[in-house]
Every structure is written in structure tokens, then in C-alpha cells.
Amino acid sequence: MQRSKNPSLCSETLTDYDKQSNCSLSQTAVKALVISGSAGVGKTELAKRYSNVLDLDCSAFSKSPDWPRNYIEAINENLYKYDYILVFTKLQDLDLDYVFCFPSKDAIPEYEGRLAKRGGMWVDVARSVYSEYDKHLKTAQGLGKDIFFLGKGETLESFLLQNQDKYPRLIARE
């Protein structure tokens, strides 16, 4: 796994948690950008293509009696190992810094179609997530977090590639 040399909006001094870990880090390190992305925005594909991206699927964590503590720990353990950590969960209850990634309202049918192509449970996920789009968006906006809106034909990957001047460079897997 490689880290980008581009500066991130997430540079900060190490916290007590980080200082207690056994990581060999400098006094100031670049913290990963944690992105809470809606279903179908391309989180999994992005992580498959780039070595500095981690997709932390919450489904394995949420079945544990240690939920959500185990999930927060997994995110914290990787904050200085990757440039991006991708999650799909309701993070408003967790004490984390993150941004949201939503499709724009006019792109919802395309995103529902992406999930329908996956079949199985994803059809229900699309119906559930996007039928309450306005509610989810209002909640996100109420938290005061930054939100990336993806238009028709756009994925999280294309958004980050178009905005490499603002965010860490994506490093292709070899």
C-alpha cells in the first residue's frame, strides 16, 4: 500500500489514540479522508483499482456484539495507512470526521440501475436507500459535513480524479 504525496485537507497533529498505537509516524501525519458513500457510488470498485484506498464494508462488523466500537477501531487503525477510507453506514452516531458522497437527485435512477444489475439484496438496498433520499440528505446536511454530489455518469473514482488538486492522488494497483 502506498500513500500519496499530495497534501490532504485532513492533515492534523496525532491524537492520544494514535500516539498509543505502535505506528511509526511523524509528529504530524496525513490522515485519511473518510468518505461515507451511498450504495452504488463505486466504493468497492475504487478500492479494487487503487492501493491507497480502503473499502471498510460495515456488514462484517455490524454483526458483532462489539458494534460499533469494532468498526470505529478498524477505521482508526487505518487512518494513517491509507489516503481514503470508504464506508457505508450511518456515521452520525459515531465520533468520526468524514464527508458524505451522494448521487445528485437527477442521477438517482442511474444509481438504482447500477444496484439492480447486481441483483439479489441490492435491489432492496436501492429501494430502501433511494426511496428515502431526501431524508438521508437532510440528515447529512444537518450534521454540517461536506457532501460530494455525483452527477449522471459519474462515480466516486471520476470525481476524485477530476479533483486531484484538492484531494490525494489515487495510486493504481500494480
Secondary structure, 3 states (H helix, E strand, C coil): CCCCCCCCCCEEECCHHHHHCCCCCCCEEECCEEEEECCCCCHHHHHHHECCEEEECCHHHHCCCCCCHHHHHHHHHHCCCCCEEEECCCHHHCCCCCEEEEECHHHHHHHHHHHHHHCCHHHHHHHHHHHCHHHHHHHHHHCCCCEEEECCCCCHHHHHHHCCCCCCCCCECC
